[in-house]
């Protein structure tokens, strides 16, 4: 590499222009007809095409940019019109510019002194999102995803149950029980492990035929836990389950939690965005009584990963009491007149990225009404495709579509049980880059799941392979 490059890593207009030129070419190519979701290669072949070995001596500018182009070429394009695989995706300029702004600013969001703009934006959005849920005096922090938000909910519940746990730990008391539904996210188990209550103390409550937690079964489990000499301290409901998009009956669950004096947390990572829609927010009736919730903006609000908000209801001081620490003068300054705005006391992290920028800018560009149309259109797209699949003799719906997911599979027929052809079909679609959907397994049945999160996509290009094409796989 040249001496200029070795001794000067400054961001110059020329470097930026070269970068954005390459990004623009990539985006233009991905918008062309017949472009692929991914240019797939097996690991051994990809390793030959894309060496990830670092050099002893630094590389040239051109070599670095060649690697950037390779990263773009061989990565999955989650903004592609045929990407329906995960609970995130899309690519929209306000959020993307917010993402880049956060990288340019590159501050850590733990004090007002270090991140004044992001601090004000985060406090505003916590109040706004919490207000949409009906929270009173909402407080909270942006976290590294719904999994971390569920962990934060369990940590807050432990502190509400017994503040001494913060300093003395869990020893010397009966086992603590957390209760969630059978269809809840696996992160609850990780939270049970991380908090030290133990995975076996996470009880899963049955769901009904619609995938919703059964309140009576929850109440029975809480009573059984007490009869067994254990202490139920946490209930984690779900607003928008990962596969079916089901909403637990929050109002009934909240009533049980109040009656039994158990912390009521809602994992609204997926379904929290339904609060943006007047047509859909009734599905979250009862969330206003929750003690805490998490809401992922990167799922149904069109912003890049990661962007999640964790919020506490009614008790703005509890989160600081639960996770805050004192005696850190190299970060927090007692003389600072704005120290009450320091958000690091509300987080399990120290270094924390300004994820709020991208959500704030996206919301500014769309407004409340724009976001309502966004969510309603996504639900409409899912309904439209579910109707098409239900009428297709080659495919069948596994569940009715009630939110933004569509679960379906090829119709079993002579020569196949359904599972084998479903797996081969999904693998073919993903590796060919023509359509990326997720695979699910439940009660011995393999099926596929589409997720509709981007209302700007043109469904006229959506196509599933015909039966005669399956047999060629």
Residue pairs with C-beta under 8 A, 6 or more apart in sequence:
1 57
1 58
1 59
1 60
1 61
1 63
2 60
2 61
5 58
5 60
5 61
6 58
15 61
18 61
18 65
19 65
19 68
22 65
22 68
22 69
22 72
23 72
26 69
26 72
26 73
27 91
29 35
30 77
30 79
30 80
35 77
35 80
36 77
36 80
36 432
36 433
36 434
37 76
37 77
37 80
37 82
37 83
37 430
37 433
37 434
37 435
37 436
38 74
38 75
38 76
38 77
38 430
38 433
38 436
39 73
39 74
39 433
40 430
40 431
40 432
40 433
41 49
41 74
46 74
49 70
49 74
50 70
50 74
59 67
76 83
76 85
76 436
77 83
78 85
78 86
78 88
78 89
78 90
78 91
79 89
79 90
79 91
79 454
80 436
81 457
81 458
81 461
82 434
82 435
82 436
82 461
82 462
83 89
83 436
84 435
84 436
84 437
84 438
84 450
84 451
84 452
85 430
85 436
85 437
85 438
85 451
86 438
86 451
87 242
87 269
87 270
87 296
87 299
87 451
87 453
88 298
88 299
88 305
88 453
89 451
89 453
89 454
90 302
90 453
90 454
90 456
91 304
92 302
92 303
92 362
92 456
93 365
94 358
94 361
94 362
94 364
94 365
94 366
95 302
95 303
95 304
95 358
95 359
95 361
95 362
96 304
96 358
97 358
97 361
98 303
98 357
98 358
98 359
98 360
98 361
98 362
99 303
99 304
99 357
99 358
101 357
101 358
101 361
102 118
102 353
102 354
102 355
102 357
102 358
105 117
105 118
105 354
105 357
107 114
107 115
107 118
107 354
108 114
108 115
108 350
108 351
108 352
108 353
109 115
109 118
109 119
109 122
109 142
109 343
109 344
109 352
109 353
109 354
109 356
110 331
110 342
110 343
110 344
110 347
110 349
110 350
110 351
110 352
111 119
111 331
111 332
111 336
111 339
111 341
111 342
111 343
111 344
112 119
112 336
112 338
112 339
112 341
112 342
113 333
113 336
113 338
115 354
118 354
118 356
118 357
119 341
119 343
121 356
121 357
121 360
122 141
122 142
122 343
122 356
123 341
123 343
124 360
125 309
125 356
125 359
125 360
125 363
126 138
126 139
126 140
126 141
126 309
126 311
127 138
129 138
129 272
129 275
129 295
129 309
129 311
130 138
130 139
130 140
130 311
130 313
131 138
132 275
132 276
132 281
133 268
133 272
133 275
133 284
133 287
133 288
133 290
133 293
133 295
133 311
133 313
134 287
134 288
135 288
135 290
135 293
135 311
135 312
135 313
135 314
136 313
136 314
137 313
137 314
137 315
137 316
138 311
138 312
138 313
138 316
139 311
139 312
139 315
139 316
139 317
139 319
139 346
140 309
140 310
140 311
140 312
140 319
140 346
141 152
141 309
141 310
141 319
141 343
141 346
141 347
141 352
142 307
142 308
142 309
142 310
142 352
142 355
142 356
143 149
143 152
143 294
143 308
143 309
143 310
143 347
143 349
144 306
144 308
144 349
145 269
145 296
145 298
145 305
145 306
145 308
146 185
146 187
146 267
146 269
146 270
146 294
146 296
146 308
147 185
147 187
147 190
147 191
148 294
148 308
148 310
148 348
149 267
149 269
149 293
149 294
149 295
149 296
149 308
149 309
149 310
150 185
150 187
150 188
150 191
150 236
150 265
150 267
150 269
150 294
151 187
151 190
151 191
151 194
151 195
151 348
152 292
152 294
152 310
152 319
152 323
152 348
153 191
153 234
153 236
153 263
153 265
153 267
153 291
153 292
153 293
153 294
153 310
154 178
154 188
154 191
154 192
154 195
154 197
154 234
154 236
154 265
155 195
155 322
155 323
155 348
156 263
156 265
156 291
156 292
156 312
156 318
156 319
156 322
157 178
157 233
157 234
157 263
157 265
157 291
157 292
158 165
158 176
158 195
158 197
158 233
158 234
158 322
159 165
159 166
159 318
159 321
159 322
160 263
160 291
160 315
160 318
160 322
161 176
161 231
161 233
161 263
162 173
163 321
166 321
166 322
169 196
170 176
170 196
170 197
173 231
174 229
174 230
174 231
175 197
175 198
175 201
175 230
175 231
176 197
176 201
176 230
176 231
176 232
176 233
176 234
177 197
177 201
177 202
177 203
177 225
177 230
177 231
177 232
177 233
177 234
178 188
178 191
178 192
178 197
178 201
178 202
178 203
178 232
178 233
178 234
178 235
178 236
179 202
179 203
179 204
179 205
179 218
179 221
179 222
179 225
179 232
179 234
179 235
179 236
179 262
180 188
180 202
180 203
180 204
180 205
180 235
180 236
180 237
180 238
181 204
181 205
181 206
181 207
181 212
181 213
181 237
181 238
181 241
181 248
182 204
182 205
182 206
182 207
183 207
183 211
183 213
183 238
183 241
183 242
183 243
183 244
183 246
184 204
184 236
184 238
184 241
184 267
185 238
185 241
185 242
185 267
185 269
187 267
188 202
188 236
188 267
189 199
189 202
192 198
192 199
192 201
192 202
193 199
201 230
203 221
203 225
205 213
205 214
205 217
205 218
205 221
206 213
206 214
206 217
207 213
207 214
207 246
208 214
210 244
210 246
210 402
211 241
211 243
211 244
211 246
211 399
212 246
212 247
212 248
212 249
213 237
213 238
213 248
213 249
213 253
215 249
215 252
215 253
215 256
218 235
218 253
218 256
219 256
219 260
221 232
222 232
222 235
222 256
222 260
222 262
225 231
225 232
226 232
232 260
232 262
233 262
233 263
234 262
234 263
234 265
235 253
235 256
235 257
235 262
235 263
235 264
235 265
236 265
236 266
236 267
237 248
237 250
237 253
237 264
237 265
237 266
237 267
237 290
238 246
238 247
238 248
238 266
238 267
238 268
238 271
239 247
239 248
239 250
239 266
239 267
239 268
239 270
239 271
239 272
239 274
239 283
239 284
239 287
239 293
240 246
240 247
240 268
240 269
240 270
240 271
240 272
240 274
240 403
241 270
242 270
243 405
243 407
243 440
243 442
243 449
244 399
244 402
244 403
244 405
244 407
245 270
245 271
245 402
245 403
245 404
245 405
246 402
246 403
247 271
247 274
247 283
247 284
247 403
249 286
250 266
250 284
250 285
250 286
250 287
250 289
250 290
251 285
251 286
251 289
252 286
253 264
253 286
254 264
254 286
254 289
254 290
255 289
256 262
257 263
257 264
257 289
257 291
258 264
258 289
263 291
263 292
264 289
264 290
264 291
264 292
265 290
265 291
265 292
265 293
266 284
266 287
266 290
266 292
266 293
266 294
267 293
267 294
268 275
268 284
268 287
268 293
268 294
268 295
269 294
269 295
269 296
269 299
269 308
270 296
270 299
270 300
271 283
271 284
271 403
272 284
272 293
272 294
272 295
272 296
272 300
273 295
273 297
273 299
273 300
273 301
273 371
273 375
274 280
274 281
274 283
274 284
274 375
274 403
275 281
275 284
275 287
275 295
276 301
276 368
276 371
276 372
276 374
276 375
277 372
277 375
277 376
277 379
278 372
279 376
279 379
280 375
280 376
280 379
287 293
288 313
289 313
290 313
291 312
291 313
291 314
291 315
292 310
292 311
292 312
292 313
293 310
293 311
293 313
294 308
294 309
294 310
294 311
295 308
295 309
295 311
296 307
296 308
297 303
297 307
297 308
297 309
297 359
297 362
298 304
298 305
298 306
298 307
298 308
299 453
300 375
300 378
300 404
300 453
301 307
301 359
301 362
301 363
301 371
301 374
302 362
302 374
302 453
302 454
303 358
303 359
303 362
304 358
306 355
307 355
307 356
307 358
307 359
308 355
312 318
312 319
319 346
320 345
320 346
323 345
323 346
323 347
323 348
324 345
324 346
325 345
331 344
331 350
332 339
332 342
332 344
332 345
333 339
336 342
343 352
344 350
344 352
363 371
366 374
373 455
374 455
377 455
378 404
378 452
378 453
378 454
378 455
379 403
379 404
379 452
381 404
381 452
381 455
381 457
381 459
382 401
382 403
382 404
382 405
382 406
382 450
382 452
383 401
384 459
385 401
385 406
385 450
385 452
385 459
385 462
386 397
386 400
386 401
386 406
386 408
389 395
389 396
389 397
389 406
389 408
389 464
390 396
390 397
392 464
393 411
394 410
394 411
394 464
394 466
394 467
395 408
395 409
395 410
395 411
395 464
396 408
396 409
396 410
396 411
397 406
397 407
397 408
398 407
398 408
398 409
398 445
398 447
399 407
401 407
404 451
404 452
404 453
405 449
405 450
405 451
405 452
406 449
406 450
406 452
407 440
407 447
407 448
407 449
408 447
408 448
408 450
409 418
409 422
409 445
409 446
409 447
409 448
410 416
410 418
410 421
410 422
410 425
410 467
410 470
411 418
411 467
412 418
412 421
413 467
416 470
418 445
418 446
419 444
419 445
419 446
421 470
421 473
422 439
422 446
422 447
422 448
423 439
423 446
424 470
424 473
425 448
425 465
425 470
425 473
426 437
426 439
426 448
428 465
428 473
429 435
429 436
429 437
429 465
430 436
430 437
435 463
435 464
437 448
437 449
437 450
438 448
438 449
438 450
438 451
439 446
439 447
439 448
439 449
440 446
440 447
440 448
440 449
